[in-house]
Amino acid sequence: MHIKILKKTSVFAGLLYASIMLPGCSLITEDLDPCPEELRLKFKYAYLKETDAFGYEVNSINVWAFDQQGLPVWSGSASGPQLKEEDFYIQTTLGEGIYDFVAWCGLDGNESFDLATYTPTSKTDLEVKMRTIEEDNKHISKTRLQGLYHGTLENVEYKADPLNSNIKEVTVTLMKDTKDIRIMLQHLDGTEIDNRDFSVTITDANSEYAWNNALLPSPIVTYEPWNTKYGVVTAPETQEVETRDITTIASLLFEVSTGRLMEDSDAILTVHRNWDNRDIIRIPLVDYLLLIRGYYGNIPDQEYLDLQDDYSMVFFIDSASNWYIAAGIYINGWAVVPPQGNIL
Protein backbone atom coordinates (compact mmCIF):
# COMPACT_ATOMS: atom_id res chain seq x y z
CA MET A 1 0.00 0.00 0.00
CA HIS A 2 2.77 2.35 0.84
CA ILE A 3 4.43 1.77 -2.53
CA LYS A 4 1.17 2.28 -4.41
CA ILE A 5 0.58 5.56 -2.64
CA LEU A 6 4.06 6.74 -3.62
CA LYS A 7 3.38 5.87 -7.25
CA LYS A 8 0.11 7.76 -7.29
CA THR A 9 1.80 10.73 -5.68
CA SER A 10 4.55 10.63 -8.31
CA VAL A 11 2.02 10.51 -11.12
CA PHE A 12 0.16 13.48 -9.66
CA ALA A 13 3.39 15.45 -9.24
CA GLY A 14 4.33 14.73 -12.84
CA LEU A 15 0.98 15.96 -14.13
CA LEU A 16 1.25 19.08 -11.99
CA TYR A 17 4.75 19.81 -13.33
CA ALA A 18 3.60 19.28 -16.93
CA SER A 19 0.65 21.64 -16.49
CA ILE A 20 2.95 24.34 -15.09
CA MET A 21 5.35 23.99 -18.01
CA LEU A 22 2.61 24.29 -20.66
CA PRO A 23 2.44 27.68 -22.41
CA GLY A 24 -0.42 30.09 -21.77
CA CYS A 25 -2.59 30.38 -18.71
CA SER A 26 -3.99 26.86 -18.45
CA LEU A 27 -3.26 26.67 -14.72
CA ILE A 28 -5.63 29.06 -13.00
CA THR A 29 -5.47 29.66 -9.27
CA GLU A 30 -6.45 32.51 -7.07
CA ASP A 31 -2.76 33.47 -6.78
CA LEU A 32 -2.28 34.10 -10.55
CA ASP A 33 -3.36 37.11 -12.59
CA PRO A 34 -5.81 36.41 -15.43
CA CYS A 35 -4.44 36.16 -18.94
CA PRO A 36 -4.10 39.57 -20.61
CA GLU A 37 -6.80 40.44 -23.12
CA GLU A 38 -6.45 43.56 -25.21
CA LEU A 39 -7.40 44.94 -28.63
CA ARG A 40 -4.91 47.58 -29.77
CA LEU A 41 -5.05 50.07 -32.63
CA LYS A 42 -2.01 51.22 -34.56
CA PHE A 43 -2.04 53.88 -37.30
CA LYS A 44 -0.17 54.28 -40.55
CA TYR A 45 0.09 57.04 -43.15
CA ALA A 46 2.39 56.19 -46.06
CA TYR A 47 0.83 55.89 -49.52
CA LEU A 48 3.16 57.34 -52.16
CA LYS A 49 5.71 58.31 -49.52
CA GLU A 50 8.67 55.98 -49.15
CA THR A 51 8.23 55.51 -45.40
CA ASP A 52 5.44 55.68 -42.86
CA ALA A 53 4.92 59.41 -42.21
CA PHE A 54 2.28 59.00 -39.51
CA GLY A 55 4.45 60.21 -36.61
CA TYR A 56 5.82 63.07 -38.69
CA GLU A 57 2.58 64.46 -40.10
CA VAL A 58 -0.34 63.51 -37.84
CA ASN A 59 -0.70 65.49 -34.59
CA SER A 60 -3.90 64.01 -33.16
CA ILE A 61 -6.23 61.00 -33.34
CA ASN A 62 -9.93 60.58 -32.69
CA VAL A 63 -11.31 57.10 -33.24
CA TRP A 64 -14.65 55.41 -32.57
CA ALA A 65 -15.75 51.77 -32.52
CA PHE A 66 -19.21 50.59 -33.57
CA ASP A 67 -20.79 47.19 -33.07
CA GLN A 68 -22.60 45.17 -35.73
CA GLN A 69 -25.82 47.06 -35.01
CA GLY A 70 -24.04 50.32 -35.84
CA LEU A 71 -24.06 51.57 -32.25
CA PRO A 72 -21.02 53.30 -30.73
CA VAL A 73 -19.36 51.15 -28.08
CA TRP A 74 -16.00 52.84 -27.52
CA SER A 75 -13.98 55.93 -28.43
CA GLY A 76 -10.37 56.94 -27.98
CA SER A 77 -8.09 59.87 -28.64
CA ALA A 78 -4.42 60.81 -28.46
CA SER A 79 -2.24 63.76 -29.39
CA GLY A 80 1.19 65.27 -28.95
CA PRO A 81 4.70 63.79 -28.90
CA GLN A 82 3.51 60.27 -28.02
CA LEU A 83 2.31 59.85 -31.63
CA LYS A 84 5.93 60.02 -32.79
CA GLU A 85 6.94 56.97 -30.77
CA GLU A 86 7.69 53.97 -32.96
CA ASP A 87 5.62 51.57 -30.86
CA PHE A 88 2.67 53.94 -30.38
CA TYR A 89 -0.78 52.38 -30.17
CA ILE A 90 -4.16 53.11 -28.60
CA GLN A 91 -5.45 50.56 -26.14
CA THR A 92 -9.17 49.86 -26.36
CA THR A 93 -11.41 48.49 -23.64
CA LEU A 94 -13.39 46.34 -26.05
CA GLY A 95 -14.36 42.79 -25.23
CA GLU A 96 -15.24 39.96 -27.54
CA GLY A 97 -17.11 41.03 -30.66
CA ILE A 98 -16.94 42.32 -34.26
CA TYR A 99 -16.28 46.02 -34.69
CA ASP A 100 -16.03 48.81 -37.27
CA PHE A 101 -13.62 51.66 -36.58
CA VAL A 102 -13.82 55.23 -37.91
CA ALA A 103 -10.91 57.62 -37.40
CA TRP A 104 -10.62 61.35 -38.05
CA CYS A 105 -7.11 62.59 -37.41
CA GLY A 106 -5.55 66.04 -37.33
CA LEU A 107 -8.55 67.76 -35.73
CA ASP A 108 -6.76 68.85 -32.55
CA GLY A 109 -6.24 72.62 -32.84
CA ASN A 110 -7.39 72.50 -36.47
CA GLU A 111 -8.82 75.84 -37.57
CA SER A 112 -9.68 74.56 -41.05
CA PHE A 113 -12.20 71.78 -40.28
CA ASP A 114 -14.96 71.06 -37.77
CA LEU A 115 -16.30 67.67 -36.68
CA ALA A 116 -20.08 67.61 -36.28
CA THR A 117 -19.88 65.78 -32.92
CA TYR A 118 -17.41 63.88 -30.78
CA THR A 119 -20.20 61.82 -29.19
CA PRO A 120 -21.96 60.17 -32.14
CA THR A 121 -25.02 57.96 -31.87
CA SER A 122 -24.16 56.35 -35.23
CA LYS A 123 -21.46 56.49 -37.88
CA THR A 124 -23.44 59.02 -39.92
CA ASP A 125 -22.97 61.60 -37.17
CA LEU A 126 -19.24 61.72 -37.84
CA GLU A 127 -19.33 64.38 -40.55
CA VAL A 128 -16.58 66.95 -41.11
CA LYS A 129 -17.01 70.39 -42.64
CA MET A 130 -14.41 72.79 -43.94
CA ARG A 131 -14.43 76.36 -42.66
CA THR A 132 -14.84 78.99 -45.37
CA ILE A 133 -15.59 82.69 -45.50
CA GLU A 134 -18.31 84.31 -47.59
CA GLU A 135 -17.38 87.15 -49.88
CA ASP A 136 -19.38 88.41 -52.87
CA ASN A 137 -21.77 85.46 -52.52
CA LYS A 138 -18.87 82.99 -52.73
CA HIS A 139 -17.55 80.45 -50.27
CA ILE A 140 -13.83 81.18 -50.16
CA SER A 141 -10.84 79.41 -48.63
CA LYS A 142 -7.56 81.32 -48.81
CA THR A 143 -5.52 79.84 -45.98
CA ARG A 144 -3.25 76.83 -45.90
CA LEU A 145 -5.55 74.04 -44.80
CA GLN A 146 -4.34 72.09 -41.81
CA GLY A 147 -3.94 68.39 -42.53
CA LEU A 148 -7.09 66.26 -42.31
CA TYR A 149 -6.71 62.47 -42.25
CA HIS A 150 -9.34 59.74 -42.41
CA GLY A 151 -9.33 56.01 -41.87
CA THR A 152 -11.78 53.13 -41.49
CA LEU A 153 -11.37 49.50 -40.52
CA GLU A 154 -14.40 47.24 -40.77
CA ASN A 155 -15.37 43.79 -39.49
CA VAL A 156 -12.54 43.48 -36.99
CA GLU A 157 -13.23 40.30 -35.03
CA TYR A 158 -11.88 40.00 -31.51
CA LYS A 159 -12.26 36.80 -29.52
CA ALA A 160 -11.40 36.60 -25.85
CA ASP A 161 -9.49 33.52 -24.64
CA PRO A 162 -9.31 33.15 -20.87
CA LEU A 163 -6.73 30.35 -21.14
CA ASN A 164 -4.16 32.15 -23.29
CA SER A 165 -2.62 35.56 -23.69
CA ASN A 166 -4.80 37.35 -26.22
CA ILE A 167 -3.40 40.69 -27.36
CA LYS A 168 -4.59 41.58 -30.84
CA GLU A 169 -3.11 44.51 -32.76
CA VAL A 170 -4.72 45.92 -35.91
CA THR A 171 -3.63 48.84 -38.09
CA VAL A 172 -5.82 51.69 -39.36
CA THR A 173 -4.40 53.05 -42.61
CA LEU A 174 -5.00 56.77 -43.01
CA MET A 175 -5.75 58.83 -46.10
CA LYS A 176 -4.89 62.52 -46.31
CA ASP A 177 -7.77 64.61 -47.62
CA THR A 178 -6.03 67.96 -47.82
CA LYS A 179 -3.91 68.72 -50.88
CA ASP A 180 -1.14 71.25 -51.48
CA ILE A 181 -1.05 72.52 -55.05
CA ARG A 182 1.61 74.89 -56.40
CA ILE A 183 0.97 76.69 -59.68
CA MET A 184 3.98 78.37 -61.26
CA LEU A 185 3.88 80.76 -64.19
CA GLN A 186 7.17 81.19 -66.06
CA HIS A 187 7.79 84.07 -68.45
CA LEU A 188 9.78 82.72 -71.38
CA ASP A 189 11.17 86.07 -72.52
CA GLY A 190 12.80 86.68 -69.16
CA THR A 191 10.80 89.78 -68.32
CA GLU A 192 9.51 90.32 -64.81
CA ILE A 193 6.07 89.09 -63.80
CA ASP A 194 4.24 91.39 -61.47
CA ASN A 195 2.08 89.52 -58.97
CA ARG A 196 -0.63 92.07 -59.65
CA ASP A 197 -0.79 90.91 -63.27
CA PHE A 198 -2.24 87.46 -62.59
CA SER A 199 -4.50 85.73 -60.10
CA VAL A 200 -5.16 82.02 -59.58
CA THR A 201 -8.20 80.16 -58.26
CA ILE A 202 -9.36 76.56 -57.96
CA THR A 203 -13.08 75.87 -57.63
CA ASP A 204 -14.56 72.61 -56.39
CA ALA A 205 -17.53 71.37 -54.34
CA ASN A 206 -15.54 69.35 -51.80
CA SER A 207 -15.89 70.96 -48.38
CA GLU A 208 -18.08 68.43 -46.51
CA TYR A 209 -17.26 64.79 -45.71
CA ALA A 210 -19.31 61.82 -44.57
CA TRP A 211 -18.15 59.27 -41.98
CA ASN A 212 -16.67 57.09 -44.75
CA ASN A 213 -14.86 60.05 -46.36
CA ALA A 214 -17.32 60.33 -49.23
CA LEU A 215 -18.09 63.88 -50.28
CA LEU A 216 -21.44 65.25 -49.18
CA PRO A 217 -23.38 67.79 -51.25
CA SER A 218 -21.77 71.14 -50.53
CA PRO A 219 -21.46 74.60 -52.04
CA ILE A 220 -18.70 75.33 -54.52
CA VAL A 221 -15.59 76.60 -52.76
CA THR A 222 -13.26 79.09 -54.40
CA TYR A 223 -9.72 78.28 -53.26
CA GLU A 224 -7.37 81.24 -53.44
CA PRO A 225 -3.59 81.21 -52.88
CA TRP A 226 -2.39 81.42 -49.31
CA ASN A 227 1.04 82.44 -50.54
CA THR A 228 2.48 84.09 -53.66
CA LYS A 229 6.17 84.35 -54.54
CA TYR A 230 8.09 86.03 -57.36
CA GLY A 231 11.47 84.76 -58.46
CA VAL A 232 13.94 84.20 -61.28
CA VAL A 233 15.15 80.74 -62.26
CA THR A 234 17.83 79.52 -64.67
CA ALA A 235 16.41 77.70 -67.67
CA PRO A 236 17.58 74.05 -67.97
CA GLU A 237 19.44 73.22 -71.17
CA THR A 238 16.73 70.78 -72.22
CA GLN A 239 13.89 73.20 -71.61
CA GLU A 240 12.23 74.43 -74.79
CA VAL A 241 11.91 78.20 -74.85
CA GLU A 242 11.06 80.67 -77.54
CA THR A 243 14.58 82.12 -77.69
CA ARG A 244 17.68 80.00 -77.08
CA ASP A 245 19.66 83.05 -75.88
CA ILE A 246 17.48 83.35 -72.74
CA THR A 247 19.24 81.94 -69.69
CA THR A 248 16.85 83.09 -66.96
CA ILE A 249 13.09 82.87 -66.65
CA ALA A 250 10.92 85.04 -64.43
CA SER A 251 8.44 83.04 -62.40
CA LEU A 252 5.42 83.62 -60.24
CA LEU A 253 4.44 80.91 -57.75
CA PHE A 254 0.97 80.51 -56.24
CA GLU A 255 0.46 78.08 -53.36
CA VAL A 256 -3.08 76.78 -52.88
CA SER A 257 -4.61 74.25 -50.46
CA THR A 258 -7.73 72.28 -51.35
CA GLY A 259 -9.90 69.53 -49.92
CA ARG A 260 -10.16 65.97 -51.23
CA LEU A 261 -9.96 65.62 -55.02
CA MET A 262 -12.33 63.18 -56.73
CA GLU A 263 -11.93 61.64 -60.17
CA ASP A 264 -15.45 62.72 -61.18
CA SER A 265 -15.23 66.23 -59.75
CA ASP A 266 -15.70 69.45 -61.70
CA ALA A 267 -12.67 71.12 -60.15
CA ILE A 268 -11.48 74.00 -62.33
CA LEU A 269 -8.08 75.70 -62.28
CA THR A 270 -8.18 79.26 -63.57
CA VAL A 271 -5.32 81.68 -64.22
CA HIS A 272 -6.72 85.16 -64.74
CA ARG A 273 -4.93 88.09 -66.39
CA ASN A 274 -6.00 91.00 -64.28
CA TRP A 275 -5.31 94.06 -66.39
CA ASP A 276 -7.77 93.10 -69.12
CA ASN A 277 -9.99 90.78 -67.04
CA ARG A 278 -9.27 87.69 -69.13
CA ASP A 279 -8.75 84.02 -68.25
CA ILE A 280 -5.60 82.82 -70.00
CA ILE A 281 -5.80 79.32 -68.49
CA ARG A 282 -8.99 77.50 -67.55
CA ILE A 283 -8.69 73.73 -67.32
CA PRO A 284 -10.29 70.74 -65.54
CA LEU A 285 -7.76 70.31 -62.73
CA VAL A 286 -8.23 66.60 -62.04
CA ASP A 287 -7.95 65.61 -65.70
CA TYR A 288 -4.57 67.30 -65.87
CA LEU A 289 -3.26 65.88 -62.59
CA LEU A 290 -4.15 62.40 -63.80
CA LEU A 291 -1.94 62.83 -66.87
CA ILE A 292 1.04 61.64 -64.82
CA ARG A 293 -0.71 58.81 -62.95
CA GLY A 294 0.97 56.20 -65.14
CA TYR A 295 4.40 57.17 -63.85
CA TYR A 296 3.45 55.84 -60.41
CA GLY A 297 2.31 52.38 -61.41
CA ASN A 298 -0.91 50.79 -62.59
CA ILE A 299 -3.33 52.15 -59.99
CA PRO A 300 -6.90 53.42 -60.41
CA ASP A 301 -7.49 57.14 -60.86
CA GLN A 302 -9.18 57.72 -57.50
CA GLU A 303 -6.57 55.75 -55.65
CA TYR A 304 -3.81 57.88 -57.17
CA LEU A 305 -5.60 61.11 -56.26
CA ASP A 306 -5.94 59.89 -52.67
CA LEU A 307 -2.35 58.68 -52.45
CA GLN A 308 -0.82 61.90 -53.72
CA ASP A 309 -1.09 64.95 -51.47
CA ASP A 310 1.40 67.31 -53.09
CA TYR A 311 1.25 68.67 -56.64
CA SER A 312 3.21 71.21 -58.65
CA MET A 313 2.22 72.56 -62.06
CA VAL A 314 4.38 74.78 -64.28
CA PHE A 315 2.82 76.79 -67.12
CA PHE A 316 4.81 78.85 -69.61
CA ILE A 317 3.77 82.40 -70.50
CA ASP A 318 4.80 84.04 -73.78
CA SER A 319 5.78 87.65 -74.43
CA ALA A 320 2.12 88.62 -74.85
CA SER A 321 1.33 87.13 -71.41
CA ASN A 322 -0.66 84.28 -72.90
CA TRP A 323 -0.30 80.59 -72.13
CA TYR A 324 2.40 79.15 -74.41
CA ILE A 325 0.80 75.73 -74.84
CA ALA A 326 3.46 74.44 -77.25
CA ALA A 327 5.98 74.30 -74.38
CA GLY A 328 3.79 71.79 -72.55
CA ILE A 329 3.23 71.59 -68.80
CA TYR A 330 5.43 70.23 -66.04
CA ILE A 331 3.39 68.36 -63.41
CA ASN A 332 5.38 67.10 -60.43
CA GLY A 333 8.48 67.36 -62.60
CA TRP A 334 7.03 65.35 -65.50
CA ALA A 335 6.69 67.07 -68.88
CA VAL A 336 3.29 66.47 -70.47
CA VAL A 337 1.45 67.71 -73.52
CA PRO A 338 -1.88 69.34 -72.67
CA PRO A 339 -4.95 67.49 -73.98
CA GLN A 340 -6.28 70.15 -76.34
CA GLY A 341 -9.83 68.94 -76.11
CA ASN A 342 -9.89 69.52 -72.34
CA ILE A 343 -9.04 73.21 -72.44
CA LEU A 344 -12.13 75.14 -71.35
C-alpha positions as CSV (number, residue, x, y, z in Angstrom):
1,M,0.0,0.0,0.0
2,H,2.8,2.4,0.8
3,I,4.4,1.8,-2.5
4,K,1.2,2.3,-4.4
5,I,0.6,5.6,-2.6
6,L,4.1,6.7,-3.6
7,K,3.4,5.9,-7.2
8,K,0.1,7.8,-7.3
9,T,1.8,10.7,-5.7
10,S,4.6,10.6,-8.3
11,V,2.0,10.5,-11.1
12,F,0.2,13.5,-9.7
13,A,3.4,15.4,-9.2
14,G,4.3,14.7,-12.8
15,L,1.0,16.0,-14.1
16,L,1.3,19.1,-12.0
17,Y,4.8,19.8,-13.3
18,A,3.6,19.3,-16.9
19,S,0.7,21.6,-16.5
20,I,2.9,24.3,-15.1
21,M,5.3,24.0,-18.0
22,L,2.6,24.3,-20.7
23,P,2.4,27.7,-22.4
24,G,-0.4,30.1,-21.8
25,C,-2.6,30.4,-18.7
26,S,-4.0,26.9,-18.4
27,L,-3.3,26.7,-14.7
28,I,-5.6,29.1,-13.0
29,T,-5.5,29.7,-9.3
30,E,-6.4,32.5,-7.1
31,D,-2.8,33.5,-6.8
32,L,-2.3,34.1,-10.6
33,D,-3.4,37.1,-12.6
34,P,-5.8,36.4,-15.4
35,C,-4.4,36.2,-18.9
36,P,-4.1,39.6,-20.6
37,E,-6.8,40.4,-23.1
38,E,-6.5,43.6,-25.2
39,L,-7.4,44.9,-28.6
40,R,-4.9,47.6,-29.8
41,L,-5.1,50.1,-32.6
42,K,-2.0,51.2,-34.6
43,F,-2.0,53.9,-37.3
44,K,-0.2,54.3,-40.5
45,Y,0.1,57.0,-43.2
46,A,2.4,56.2,-46.1
47,Y,0.8,55.9,-49.5
48,L,3.2,57.3,-52.2
49,K,5.7,58.3,-49.5
50,E,8.7,56.0,-49.2
51,T,8.2,55.5,-45.4
52,D,5.4,55.7,-42.9
53,A,4.9,59.4,-42.2
54,F,2.3,59.0,-39.5
55,G,4.4,60.2,-36.6
56,Y,5.8,63.1,-38.7
57,E,2.6,64.5,-40.1
58,V,-0.3,63.5,-37.8
59,N,-0.7,65.5,-34.6
60,S,-3.9,64.0,-33.2
61,I,-6.2,61.0,-33.3
62,N,-9.9,60.6,-32.7
63,V,-11.3,57.1,-33.2
64,W,-14.7,55.4,-32.6
65,A,-15.8,51.8,-32.5
66,F,-19.2,50.6,-33.6
67,D,-20.8,47.2,-33.1
68,Q,-22.6,45.2,-35.7
69,Q,-25.8,47.1,-35.0
70,G,-24.0,50.3,-35.8
71,L,-24.1,51.6,-32.3
72,P,-21.0,53.3,-30.7
73,V,-19.4,51.1,-28.1
74,W,-16.0,52.8,-27.5
75,S,-14.0,55.9,-28.4
76,G,-10.4,56.9,-28.0
77,S,-8.1,59.9,-28.6
78,A,-4.4,60.8,-28.5
79,S,-2.2,63.8,-29.4
80,G,1.2,65.3,-29.0
81,P,4.7,63.8,-28.9
82,Q,3.5,60.3,-28.0
83,L,2.3,59.9,-31.6
84,K,5.9,60.0,-32.8
85,E,6.9,57.0,-30.8
86,E,7.7,54.0,-33.0
87,D,5.6,51.6,-30.9
88,F,2.7,53.9,-30.4
89,Y,-0.8,52.4,-30.2
90,I,-4.2,53.1,-28.6
91,Q,-5.5,50.6,-26.1
92,T,-9.2,49.9,-26.4
93,T,-11.4,48.5,-23.6
94,L,-13.4,46.3,-26.0
95,G,-14.4,42.8,-25.2
96,E,-15.2,40.0,-27.5
97,G,-17.1,41.0,-30.7
98,I,-16.9,42.3,-34.3
99,Y,-16.3,46.0,-34.7
100,D,-16.0,48.8,-37.3
101,F,-13.6,51.7,-36.6
102,V,-13.8,55.2,-37.9
103,A,-10.9,57.6,-37.4
104,W,-10.6,61.3,-38.0
105,C,-7.1,62.6,-37.4
106,G,-5.5,66.0,-37.3
107,L,-8.6,67.8,-35.7
108,D,-6.8,68.9,-32.6
109,G,-6.2,72.6,-32.8
110,N,-7.4,72.5,-36.5
111,E,-8.8,75.8,-37.6
112,S,-9.7,74.6,-41.0
113,F,-12.2,71.8,-40.3
114,D,-15.0,71.1,-37.8
115,L,-16.3,67.7,-36.7
116,A,-20.1,67.6,-36.3
117,T,-19.9,65.8,-32.9
118,Y,-17.4,63.9,-30.8
119,T,-20.2,61.8,-29.2
120,P,-22.0,60.2,-32.1
121,T,-25.0,58.0,-31.9
122,S,-24.2,56.4,-35.2
123,K,-21.5,56.5,-37.9
124,T,-23.4,59.0,-39.9
125,D,-23.0,61.6,-37.2
126,L,-19.2,61.7,-37.8
127,E,-19.3,64.4,-40.6
128,V,-16.6,66.9,-41.1
129,K,-17.0,70.4,-42.6
130,M,-14.4,72.8,-43.9
131,R,-14.4,76.4,-42.7
132,T,-14.8,79.0,-45.4
133,I,-15.6,82.7,-45.5
134,E,-18.3,84.3,-47.6
135,E,-17.4,87.2,-49.9
136,D,-19.4,88.4,-52.9
137,N,-21.8,85.5,-52.5
138,K,-18.9,83.0,-52.7
139,H,-17.5,80.4,-50.3
140,I,-13.8,81.2,-50.2
141,S,-10.8,79.4,-48.6
142,K,-7.6,81.3,-48.8
143,T,-5.5,79.8,-46.0
144,R,-3.2,76.8,-45.9
145,L,-5.5,74.0,-44.8
146,Q,-4.3,72.1,-41.8
147,G,-3.9,68.4,-42.5
148,L,-7.1,66.3,-42.3
149,Y,-6.7,62.5,-42.2
150,H,-9.3,59.7,-42.4
151,G,-9.3,56.0,-41.9
152,T,-11.8,53.1,-41.5
153,L,-11.4,49.5,-40.5
154,E,-14.4,47.2,-40.8
155,N,-15.4,43.8,-39.5
156,V,-12.5,43.5,-37.0
157,E,-13.2,40.3,-35.0
158,Y,-11.9,40.0,-31.5
159,K,-12.3,36.8,-29.5
160,A,-11.4,36.6,-25.9
161,D,-9.5,33.5,-24.6
162,P,-9.3,33.1,-20.9
163,L,-6.7,30.4,-21.1
164,N,-4.2,32.1,-23.3
165,S,-2.6,35.6,-23.7
166,N,-4.8,37.4,-26.2
167,I,-3.4,40.7,-27.4
168,K,-4.6,41.6,-30.8
169,E,-3.1,44.5,-32.8
170,V,-4.7,45.9,-35.9
171,T,-3.6,48.8,-38.1
172,V,-5.8,51.7,-39.4
173,T,-4.4,53.1,-42.6
174,L,-5.0,56.8,-43.0
175,M,-5.7,58.8,-46.1
176,K,-4.9,62.5,-46.3
177,D,-7.8,64.6,-47.6
178,T,-6.0,68.0,-47.8
179,K,-3.9,68.7,-50.9
180,D,-1.1,71.3,-51.5
181,I,-1.0,72.5,-55.1
182,R,1.6,74.9,-56.4
183,I,1.0,76.7,-59.7
184,M,4.0,78.4,-61.3
185,L,3.9,80.8,-64.2
186,Q,7.2,81.2,-66.1
187,H,7.8,84.1,-68.5
188,L,9.8,82.7,-71.4
189,D,11.2,86.1,-72.5
190,G,12.8,86.7,-69.2
191,T,10.8,89.8,-68.3
192,E,9.5,90.3,-64.8
193,I,6.1,89.1,-63.8
194,D,4.2,91.4,-61.5
195,N,2.1,89.5,-59.0
196,R,-0.6,92.1,-59.7
197,D,-0.8,90.9,-63.3
198,F,-2.2,87.5,-62.6
199,S,-4.5,85.7,-60.1
200,V,-5.2,82.0,-59.6
201,T,-8.2,80.2,-58.3
202,I,-9.4,76.6,-58.0
203,T,-13.1,75.9,-57.6
204,D,-14.6,72.6,-56.4
205,A,-17.5,71.4,-54.3
206,N,-15.5,69.4,-51.8
207,S,-15.9,71.0,-48.4
208,E,-18.1,68.4,-46.5
209,Y,-17.3,64.8,-45.7
210,A,-19.3,61.8,-44.6
211,W,-18.1,59.3,-42.0
212,N,-16.7,57.1,-44.8
213,N,-14.9,60.1,-46.4
214,A,-17.3,60.3,-49.2
215,L,-18.1,63.9,-50.3
216,L,-21.4,65.2,-49.2
217,P,-23.4,67.8,-51.2
218,S,-21.8,71.1,-50.5
219,P,-21.5,74.6,-52.0
220,I,-18.7,75.3,-54.5
221,V,-15.6,76.6,-52.8
222,T,-13.3,79.1,-54.4
223,Y,-9.7,78.3,-53.3
224,E,-7.4,81.2,-53.4
225,P,-3.6,81.2,-52.9
226,W,-2.4,81.4,-49.3
227,N,1.0,82.4,-50.5
228,T,2.5,84.1,-53.7
229,K,6.2,84.4,-54.5
230,Y,8.1,86.0,-57.4
231,G,11.5,84.8,-58.5
232,V,13.9,84.2,-61.3
233,V,15.1,80.7,-62.3
234,T,17.8,79.5,-64.7
235,A,16.4,77.7,-67.7
236,P,17.6,74.0,-68.0
237,E,19.4,73.2,-71.2
238,T,16.7,70.8,-72.2
239,Q,13.9,73.2,-71.6
240,E,12.2,74.4,-74.8
241,V,11.9,78.2,-74.8
242,E,11.1,80.7,-77.5
243,T,14.6,82.1,-77.7
244,R,17.7,80.0,-77.1
245,D,19.7,83.1,-75.9
246,I,17.5,83.4,-72.7
247,T,19.2,81.9,-69.7
248,T,16.9,83.1,-67.0
249,I,13.1,82.9,-66.6
250,A,10.9,85.0,-64.4
251,S,8.4,83.0,-62.4
252,L,5.4,83.6,-60.2
253,L,4.4,80.9,-57.7
254,F,1.0,80.5,-56.2
255,E,0.5,78.1,-53.4
256,V,-3.1,76.8,-52.9
257,S,-4.6,74.3,-50.5
258,T,-7.7,72.3,-51.4
259,G,-9.9,69.5,-49.9
260,R,-10.2,66.0,-51.2
261,L,-10.0,65.6,-55.0
262,M,-12.3,63.2,-56.7
263,E,-11.9,61.6,-60.2
264,D,-15.4,62.7,-61.2
265,S,-15.2,66.2,-59.8
266,D,-15.7,69.4,-61.7
267,A,-12.7,71.1,-60.2
268,I,-11.5,74.0,-62.3
269,L,-8.1,75.7,-62.3
270,T,-8.2,79.3,-63.6
271,V,-5.3,81.7,-64.2
272,H,-6.7,85.2,-64.7
273,R,-4.9,88.1,-66.4
274,N,-6.0,91.0,-64.3
275,W,-5.3,94.1,-66.4
276,D,-7.8,93.1,-69.1
277,N,-10.0,90.8,-67.0
278,R,-9.3,87.7,-69.1
279,D,-8.8,84.0,-68.3
280,I,-5.6,82.8,-70.0
281,I,-5.8,79.3,-68.5
282,R,-9.0,77.5,-67.6
283,I,-8.7,73.7,-67.3
284,P,-10.3,70.7,-65.5
285,L,-7.8,70.3,-62.7
286,V,-8.2,66.6,-62.0
287,D,-7.9,65.6,-65.7
288,Y,-4.6,67.3,-65.9
289,L,-3.3,65.9,-62.6
290,L,-4.1,62.4,-63.8
291,L,-1.9,62.8,-66.9
292,I,1.0,61.6,-64.8
293,R,-0.7,58.8,-62.9
294,G,1.0,56.2,-65.1
295,Y,4.4,57.2,-63.8
296,Y,3.4,55.8,-60.4
297,G,2.3,52.4,-61.4
298,N,-0.9,50.8,-62.6
299,I,-3.3,52.1,-60.0
300,P,-6.9,53.4,-60.4
301,D,-7.5,57.1,-60.9
302,Q,-9.2,57.7,-57.5
303,E,-6.6,55.8,-55.6
304,Y,-3.8,57.9,-57.2
305,L,-5.6,61.1,-56.3
306,D,-5.9,59.9,-52.7
307,L,-2.4,58.7,-52.4
308,Q,-0.8,61.9,-53.7
309,D,-1.1,65.0,-51.5
310,D,1.4,67.3,-53.1
311,Y,1.2,68.7,-56.6
312,S,3.2,71.2,-58.6
313,M,2.2,72.6,-62.1
314,V,4.4,74.8,-64.3
315,F,2.8,76.8,-67.1
316,F,4.8,78.9,-69.6
317,I,3.8,82.4,-70.5
318,D,4.8,84.0,-73.8
319,S,5.8,87.7,-74.4
320,A,2.1,88.6,-74.8
321,S,1.3,87.1,-71.4
322,N,-0.7,84.3,-72.9
323,W,-0.3,80.6,-72.1
324,Y,2.4,79.2,-74.4
325,I,0.8,75.7,-74.8
326,A,3.5,74.4,-77.3
327,A,6.0,74.3,-74.4
328,G,3.8,71.8,-72.6
329,I,3.2,71.6,-68.8
330,Y,5.4,70.2,-66.0
331,I,3.4,68.4,-63.4
332,N,5.4,67.1,-60.4
333,G,8.5,67.4,-62.6
334,W,7.0,65.3,-65.5
335,A,6.7,67.1,-68.9
336,V,3.3,66.5,-70.5
337,V,1.5,67.7,-73.5
338,P,-1.9,69.3,-72.7
339,P,-5.0,67.5,-74.0
340,Q,-6.3,70.1,-76.3
341,G,-9.8,68.9,-76.1
342,N,-9.9,69.5,-72.3
343,I,-9.0,73.2,-72.4
344,L,-12.1,75.1,-71.3
